[in-house]
Amino acid sequence: RQAAAVFESASEGVMITDLDGVLLAVNQAFCDITGYSRGESLGQTTRLLRSNRHGREFFQSLWATLSQVGHWQGEVWNRRKNGEVYPSWMTISTVYDADCKPMQYVALLKDVSQIRRSEEQLARLAHYDPLTDLPNRLLLQSRLEHALERARRAGGRVAVLFINLDRFQNVNDSLGHVAGDQLLAKVAARLRTRVREEDSLGRFGGDEFLLILESIIRPDAVAAAAQDLLNELSEMFELDNGMELYVGASIGIGLYPDDGETAADILRNADAALHQAKAQGRSRFCFYASSMNADALANLELERSLRQALERREFVLYYQLKIDARTGRVCGAEALIRWKRTNGGVESPARFIPLAEASGMIVPIGAWVIDEVARQQRRWHDDGLDVCRIALNVSARQFRAGDLRDVVADALVRHSLPPSCMELELTESMLMDDPDQTLNTLQELKQLGVHLSLDDFGTGYSSFGYLSRFPIDALKIDQSFVRNIASEKESALIAVSIIDLAHNMGLRVVAEGIETQEQLEYLSARGCDEMQGFLFSRPLEASAFEQVLQERRAFL
């Protein structure tokens, strides 16, 4: 009776068969697991449970072990009455009679499907990103290793594309991490539609995705794939709440065997190429080149020196004249920074400004420029010279730092300078990055009394609706239009359109990059208000600019 109670109450399924596998007895757990009642089971053979997942060799090995050692255990895929195939852990033992001859078999049956699902989920979590359901860094690195091994055997090529979203941090900071997660999931879904079945796409971490392209013959095919991804990611994304976002992306590309032999080499070099793409203005792709390693070392040295340049007072300002188109006289200037190193060398702004932006040094450097402009103007005023309006460039990073208004106000107060003597030049892309916050910052600056101008106008993506909201005083025609104004109808049309737009909005128009008399006459005839360029003067040191102010001569 006690044995019967244990048999019936066991949590594992128990079945007793004869030597031919005919079921003689089963317990309730067996019925619960398989779905078969006792009446449906007894008298049937164990083939009742067979799923056909295992071949003949599997069962031959099972019976051979059972006959040799008297027991067998292992995982068996069985089939329930409802047709569901499931994994079970079975332990089969031989029951012997008094003469030690096999008499029956007793099998314990345990459903391990839930355990297997948990193991699969854990394995997936270890190798897949739960947000995007893409392979994670660990699995990507493994796949890259295998891809490189296949390429070595076949003499083929592999491309690695590092894909980084350009303005993702703005989304996280302004809309929160929920919106950021939604955007990442939508980016992943969109990228999936643009890759081949044989390629590997995954999330490497944060807002970085990695694409491994195999069977690559020519780099131009990789370039085409990269451009296709950029085009796809430049399109609008709509969040679940209906909000529309534009983010864009940059891509760095590393090739095997061109850029390295190991996965670590290719990943490192693709990442370096990504940083190069970012430095060149984003929304583009860059291939890695071996010369970039040397450039990276040089940039590290340059960055170290850059951090010391302020303390060593190595920066100086040059001033490029702005000419009033009506009177021909100097009406202002643009302050341009130069770096004269203590070793006698002069670094080009084209080299150190992007580095200052990337390192964050542009913020203290920008603050120095603001203060130096105010200090110099105060000195000219004290020397009895007419104080004209000096324009200076504000970087995107400095604009977003949050303290621009205070930096400007402190400089004006420190040097007792009228705010109208200072003009801040901003770019279109900077203003459109976060229009609402931009408007708040511009209004704060405008309340101080400084002038605001939009630099390089026509090269960005300003909406006229937004433009009319911004409290700016002037538009600056980019020199790329001025350069070809006499030879290209399109450049001339753009320049004239900018002049008409600005005047209709009550704004001044400044043309930069004027180098020929023909350009001057064309723009003067179309009503441009101020001119700037080598035709009048190259950028001058403060003492030379002071002499120009003293002469008060006309340039037209």
C-alpha positions in Angstrom: 0.0 0.0 0.0 2.8 2.4 0.9 4.6 1.7 -2.4 1.4 2.3 -4.3 1.0 5.7 -2.5 4.6 6.7 -3.4 4.0 5.6 -7.0 0.8 7.6 -7.4 2.1 10.8 -5.6 5.5 11.0 -7.3 6.0 14.4 -9.1 7.8 12.6 -12.0 5.9 10.6 -14.5 6.3 6.8 -13.8 5.7 4.1 -16.3 6.2 0.4 -16.0 6.5 -1.7 -19.2 7.2 -5.3 -20.1 10.3 -6.3 -22.0 8.5 -5.4 -25.3 7.8 -1.8 -24.2 4.1 -2.4 -23.6 2.8 -0.1 -20.8 1.6 -2.0 -17.8 1.1 0.8 -15.3 1.4 4.6 -15.3 0.9 7.2 -12.5 -1.1 10.4 -12.5 2.0 12.6 -13.2 2.6 10.6 -16.4 -1.0 11.3 -17.4 -0.6 15.1 -16.6 2.7 15.3 -18.5 1.7 13.3 -21.6 -2.0 14.2 -21.8 -3.0 10.5 -22.1 -5.3 8.9 -19.5 -4.6 5.5 -18.0 -7.2 4.0 -20.3 -5.5 5.5 -23.3 -2.0 4.5 -22.2 -2.2 0.9 -20.8 -1.7 -1.8 -23.4 0.0 0.7 -25.8 3.8 0.6 -26.4 6.1 3.5 -25.7 5.9 4.4 -29.4 2.8 6.2 -28.2 5.1 9.0 -27.0 7.6 9.0 -29.9 8.2 12.4 -31.5 10.3 11.3 -34.5 13.0 13.8 -33.4 15.4 10.9 -32.8 16.7 8.5 -35.4 17.1 4.7 -35.3 20.7 5.0 -34.1 19.6 6.9 -30.9 17.2 4.1 -29.8 19.7 1.4 -30.8 22.2 3.0 -28.5 19.6 3.4 -25.7 18.6 -0.3 -25.8 22.2 -1.4 -26.0 23.1 0.5 -22.9 20.0 -0.6 -21.1 20.8 -4.3 -21.8 24.5 -4.0 -20.9 24.4 -2.0 -17.6 20.7 -2.2 -16.6 19.9 1.4 -16.8 19.9 4.5 -19.1 19.3 8.2 -18.6 19.2 11.1 -20.9 17.1 13.7 -22.7 14.4 12.5 -24.9 12.0 14.5 -27.1 8.5 13.1 -26.6 5.1 14.1 -28.1 2.1 14.9 -26.0 -1.4 13.8 -26.9 -2.1 17.3 -28.3 0.8 16.9 -30.7 3.2 19.2 -28.8 6.8 18.0 -28.9 8.7 18.7 -25.6 12.0 17.7 -24.0 11.9 15.3 -21.1 14.6 13.8 -18.9 14.2 10.0 -18.6 15.7 7.5 -16.3 15.1 3.9 -17.4 16.0 1.0 -15.1 15.7 -2.8 -15.6 13.7 -4.8 -13.0 15.1 -8.3 -12.5 13.4 -11.5 -11.2 14.7 -13.8 -8.6 17.0 -15.5 -11.2 18.4 -12.1 -12.2 16.7 -12.2 -15.5 15.1 -9.0 -16.9 11.4 -8.9 -16.1 10.2 -5.3 -16.6 11.4 -1.8 -17.2 10.6 1.2 -14.9 11.0 4.7 -16.4 10.9 8.0 -14.7 9.8 10.9 -16.9 10.3 14.6 -16.1 9.1 17.4 -18.3 12.1 19.9 -18.7 10.5 22.2 -21.3 10.3 25.1 -18.8 13.9 24.5 -17.8 14.9 24.5 -21.5 13.0 27.7 -22.2 14.7 29.4 -19.2 18.1 28.2 -20.4 17.3 29.5 -23.9 16.2 32.8 -22.6 19.4 33.1 -20.5 21.4 32.2 -23.5 19.6 34.7 -25.6 20.1 37.4 -23.0 23.8 36.6 -23.0 24.0 37.0 -26.7 21.2 39.3 -27.8 20.3 42.9 -26.9 16.8 42.8 -25.2 15.8 46.2 -26.5 16.4 45.7 -30.2 16.6 41.9 -30.3 19.8 42.2 -32.3 23.1 40.3 -31.5 25.0 42.1 -28.7 28.7 42.9 -28.5 29.7 39.4 -27.4 27.9 37.6 -30.3 29.1 40.2 -32.8 32.7 39.7 -31.8 32.2 35.9 -32.2 30.6 36.3 -35.6 33.4 38.6 -36.7 36.0 36.1 -35.7 34.2 33.4 -37.7 33.8 35.8 -40.7 37.5 36.6 -40.7 38.4 32.9 -40.5 36.2 32.1 -43.6 37.7 35.1 -45.4 41.3 33.8 -44.6 40.5 30.4 -46.1 38.8 31.8 -49.1 41.1 34.7 -49.7 38.1 37.0 -49.3 37.3 40.4 -47.8 35.2 41.4 -44.8 34.0 44.9 -44.0 33.0 46.2 -40.6 30.8 49.2 -40.3 30.5 51.1 -37.1 27.2 53.0 -37.2 26.7 55.8 -34.6 23.6 58.0 -34.3 24.5 61.7 -34.6 22.0 63.4 -32.3 20.9 60.6 -30.0 22.1 62.3 -26.8 19.9 65.3 -27.5 16.9 62.9 -27.6 17.8 61.3 -24.3 18.5 64.6 -22.6 15.4 66.4 -23.8 12.8 63.6 -24.2 14.0 61.0 -21.7 15.3 57.5 -21.9 11.9 56.0 -22.8 11.9 58.0 -26.0 15.5 57.1 -26.5 14.8 53.4 -26.2 11.9 53.7 -28.7 14.2 55.5 -31.2 16.9 52.8 -30.8 14.3 50.0 -31.4 13.0 51.8 -34.5 16.6 52.4 -35.8 17.3 48.7 -35.4 14.1 47.7 -37.3 15.0 50.1 -40.1 18.6 48.8 -40.4 17.3 45.2 -40.6 15.5 46.1 -43.8 18.7 47.2 -45.5 21.1 44.3 -44.8 21.5 41.0 -46.6 20.7 37.7 -45.0 24.3 36.6 -44.9 25.4 39.8 -43.1 25.5 40.3 -39.3 23.9 43.4 -37.8 23.9 44.0 -34.1 23.9 46.6 -31.3 27.4 47.2 -30.1 26.4 49.3 -27.2 24.6 52.7 -26.5 23.7 54.2 -29.8 26.3 52.3 -31.7 25.4 49.5 -34.2 27.8 47.2 -36.0 27.3 45.6 -39.4 29.6 42.8 -40.7 29.6 42.5 -44.5 31.0 39.3 -45.9 31.8 38.3 -49.5 33.0 41.8 -50.3 35.0 42.2 -53.5 35.4 46.0 -53.9 35.4 48.9 -51.4 33.0 50.8 -53.6 30.4 48.2 -52.8 30.9 48.9 -49.1 30.7 52.6 -49.8 27.4 52.1 -51.6 26.0 50.1 -48.7 27.2 52.7 -46.2 25.5 55.5 -48.1 22.3 53.5 -48.4 22.3 53.2 -44.5 23.0 56.9 -44.1 20.1 57.7 -46.5 17.8 55.4 -44.6 18.7 56.9 -41.2 18.4 60.4 -42.4 14.6 59.9 -42.8 12.2 60.9 -40.1 11.4 58.7 -37.2 8.0 58.8 -35.5 7.8 57.8 -31.8 4.8 56.0 -30.3 3.4 59.4 -29.1 3.5 60.8 -32.7 6.6 63.0 -32.2 8.7 63.2 -35.3 12.5 63.1 -34.9 15.5 63.5 -37.3 18.8 62.1 -36.0 21.1 60.9 -38.8 24.2 58.9 -38.4 27.9 58.6 -39.1 29.7 55.5 -40.2 33.3 54.3 -39.8 34.5 51.4 -42.0 37.3 48.9 -41.4 38.3 46.3 -44.0 39.9 42.9 -43.7 42.7 42.4 -44.7 43.4 46.0 -45.7 43.1 47.5 -42.2 44.2 44.6 -40.0 44.4 40.9 -39.5 42.5 40.4 -36.3 39.0 41.2 -35.1 40.4 43.6 -32.5 42.4 45.4 -35.2 39.4 45.8 -37.5 37.1 47.0 -34.7 39.6 49.5 -33.4 40.3 50.9 -36.9 36.6 51.1 -37.8 36.0 53.0 -34.6 38.9 55.4 -35.5 37.2 55.9 -38.9 33.9 56.6 -37.2 35.6 59.4 -35.1 37.0 60.8 -38.4 33.6 60.9 -39.9 32.3 62.7 -36.9 35.2 65.2 -37.0 34.4 65.9 -40.7 30.9 67.1 -39.9 28.8 63.9 -39.3 26.1 62.4 -41.6 28.9 60.7 -43.6 31.0 57.6 -43.8 34.8 57.3 -43.7 37.1 54.4 -44.5 40.0 53.7 -42.2 43.5 54.6 -43.6 46.8 53.6 -42.1 47.8 57.2 -42.0 45.1 57.8 -39.4 47.2 56.1 -36.7 49.9 58.7 -37.2 47.2 61.4 -37.3 45.8 60.1 -34.0 49.1 60.3 -32.3 49.7 63.8 -33.6 46.3 64.9 -32.4 47.0 63.5 -28.9 50.1 65.7 -28.7 48.2 68.6 -30.2 45.4 68.2 -27.6 47.9 68.2 -24.7 49.4 71.4 -26.1 46.0 72.9 -26.6 45.1 72.5 -22.9 48.2 74.5 -22.0 47.8 77.2 -24.7 45.4 79.3 -22.6 47.7 79.3 -19.6 50.7 80.2 -21.8 48.7 83.0 -23.5 49.5 81.5 -26.9 46.2 82.5 -28.5 45.9 85.8 -30.4 43.0 87.5 -32.2 43.2 88.9 -35.7 40.5 91.2 -37.1 39.1 91.1 -40.7 37.5 94.3 -41.8 33.8 94.7 -42.6 33.0 97.5 -45.0 29.8 99.4 -45.2 28.6 99.0 -48.8 27.1 102.5 -48.8 29.9 104.6 -47.4 32.9 102.4 -48.1 34.2 102.8 -44.6 35.0 100.3 -41.9 31.8 99.5 -40.0 33.2 96.5 -38.0 35.3 93.4 -38.1 35.2 89.7 -37.4 37.6 88.4 -34.7 39.5 85.3 -35.8 41.6 83.2 -33.4 45.1 82.2 -34.2 47.4 79.9 -32.1 51.0 81.0 -32.0 52.9 78.3 -30.1 55.8 79.0 -27.9 58.0 76.9 -30.2 57.5 79.4 -33.0 55.0 77.3 -34.9 51.5 78.6 -36.0 48.6 76.1 -35.9 45.9 76.5 -38.5 42.4 77.0 -37.0 41.2 74.3 -39.4 43.3 71.9 -37.4 42.9 72.9 -33.8 39.3 74.2 -33.7 37.8 70.7 -34.5 40.1 69.2 -31.9 39.0 71.9 -29.4 35.4 71.1 -30.2 35.9 67.3 -29.7 37.8 67.7 -26.4 35.6 70.3 -24.9 38.4 72.9 -24.8 36.4 75.1 -27.2 34.3 76.3 -24.2 37.1 77.9 -22.2 38.7 79.1 -25.5 35.4 80.6 -26.6 35.1 82.4 -23.2 38.6 83.8 -23.7 37.7 85.1 -27.1 34.6 86.9 -25.8 36.6 88.4 -23.0 39.5 89.4 -25.2 37.2 91.1 -27.7 35.6 93.1 -25.0 39.1 94.0 -23.5 40.5 95.1 -26.8 37.5 97.2 -27.6 37.7 98.9 -24.2 41.3 99.7 -24.9 40.5 101.2 -28.3 37.8 103.3 -26.8 40.1 104.6 -24.1 42.6 105.5 -26.8 39.9 107.7 -28.4 39.1 105.5 -31.3 35.5 105.0 -32.5 34.4 101.7 -31.1 32.9 99.6 -34.0 31.0 96.4 -33.7 33.2 93.3 -33.5 31.8 89.9 -34.5 33.0 86.6 -33.1 32.1 83.0 -33.8 30.3 80.9 -31.2 30.8 77.2 -31.4 28.0 74.7 -31.1 29.4 73.2 -27.9 29.8 76.6 -26.3 26.3 77.6 -27.3 24.9 74.4 -25.7 27.1 74.7 -22.5 24.3 76.7 -20.8 26.3 79.6 -19.5 26.9 81.7 -22.7 24.7 84.5 -21.6 26.6 84.8 -18.3 30.0 84.6 -20.0 29.0 87.5 -22.4 27.5 89.6 -19.6 30.5 89.1 -17.3 32.9 90.3 -20.1 30.7 93.3 -20.9 30.6 94.3 -17.2 34.3 93.6 -16.6 35.4 95.9 -19.4 32.5 98.4 -19.2 31.7 97.8 -22.9 28.3 98.7 -24.5 26.6 95.5 -25.6 25.9 96.9 -29.0 29.7 96.7 -29.7 29.6 92.9 -29.7 28.1 90.6 -32.3 27.8 86.8 -32.0 27.9 84.7 -35.2 26.0 81.4 -35.0 25.5 78.7 -37.6 22.2 77.4 -39.0 22.8 73.8 -37.9 23.5 75.0 -34.4 20.2 76.8 -34.1 18.2 74.0 -35.6 19.6 71.3 -33.3 17.0 72.2 -30.6 14.9 75.1 -31.8 13.0 75.7 -28.6 16.1 75.8 -26.3 17.9 77.8 -29.0 15.1 80.4 -28.9 15.4 80.8 -25.1 19.2 81.2 -25.3 18.9 83.8 -28.1 16.3 85.8 -26.2 18.6 85.9 -23.2 21.5 87.2 -25.3 19.2 89.7 -27.1 18.1 91.0 -23.7 21.7 91.9 -23.0 21.8 94.1 -26.1 24.4 92.2 -28.2 23.8 91.7 -31.9 23.2 88.2 -33.3 23.9 87.1 -36.9 23.5 83.8 -38.7 26.8 82.7 -40.3 27.2 80.6 -43.5 23.5 81.2 -44.4 22.2 79.1 -47.2 24.4 76.0 -46.5 22.2 74.6 -43.7 18.5 73.6 -43.3 16.8 76.5 -41.6 13.1 76.6 -41.8 11.9 80.1 -42.6 9.2 79.6 -39.9 11.9 79.1 -37.3 14.1 81.8 -38.8 11.4 84.4 -38.3 11.1 83.4 -34.6 14.8 83.8 -33.9 15.8 87.4 -32.7 18.7 87.7 -35.1 20.0 91.0 -36.7 21.9 89.8 -39.8 22.4 87.1 -42.3 25.8 86.3 -43.6 26.0 84.9 -47.2 28.4 82.0 -47.2 31.6 82.5 -49.3 30.8 79.4 -51.4 28.0 81.4 -53.0 30.1 84.6 -53.2 33.0 82.8 -54.9 31.0 81.7 -57.9 28.5 84.5 -58.0 29.7 85.9 -61.3 30.0 82.6 -63.1 27.2 80.4 -61.8 23.6 81.4 -62.1 22.6 79.2 -59.2 25.0 80.9 -56.8 23.9 84.3 -57.9 20.3 83.4 -57.5 20.9 82.1 -54.0 22.8 85.3 -53.0 20.1 87.6 -54.3 17.4 85.5 -52.7 19.2 85.8 -49.3 19.5 89.5 -49.7 15.8 89.9 -50.5 14.7 87.6 -47.7 16.9 89.4 -45.2 15.6 92.9 -46.2 12.0 91.7 -46.1 12.6 90.5 -42.5 14.4 93.8 -41.6 17.8 92.2 -41.3 21.3 93.3 -42.4 23.1 91.2 -45.0 26.9 90.6 -44.8 28.8 88.9 -47.7 32.0 87.2 -46.8 34.8 86.0 -49.0 34.8 88.9 -51.5 38.0 88.7 -53.5 37.3 90.4 -56.8 35.9 93.7 -58.0 33.3 91.8 -60.0 31.9 90.2 -56.9 31.9 93.5 -55.1 30.0 95.3 -57.8 27.5 92.5 -58.2 26.6 92.4 -54.5 26.6 96.2 -54.1 24.2 96.5 -57.0 21.8 93.9 -55.3 21.7 95.8 -52.0 24.1 93.9 -49.8 24.8 95.9 -46.7 28.3 94.9 -45.6 31.3 93.3 -47.3 34.2 91.2 -46.0 37.0 89.6 -47.8 40.6 89.7 -49.1 39.7 92.4 -51.6 39.7 94.9 -48.7 42.1 93.3 -46.3 43.4 90.0 -44.9 42.9 89.4 -41.2 45.0 92.0 -39.2 46.7 91.9 -35.9 45.1 94.3 -33.3 47.8 97.0 -33.9 47.3 96.9 -37.6 43.6 97.1 -37.3 44.0 100.0 -34.9 45.9 101.8 -37.5 43.1 101.3 -40.1 40.6 102.8 -37.6 42.9 105.8 -37.1 43.2 106.4 -40.8 39.4 106.4 -41.3 39.8 105.9 -45.0 37.2 104.7 -47.5 37.7 101.3 -49.2 35.2 101.8 -52.0 
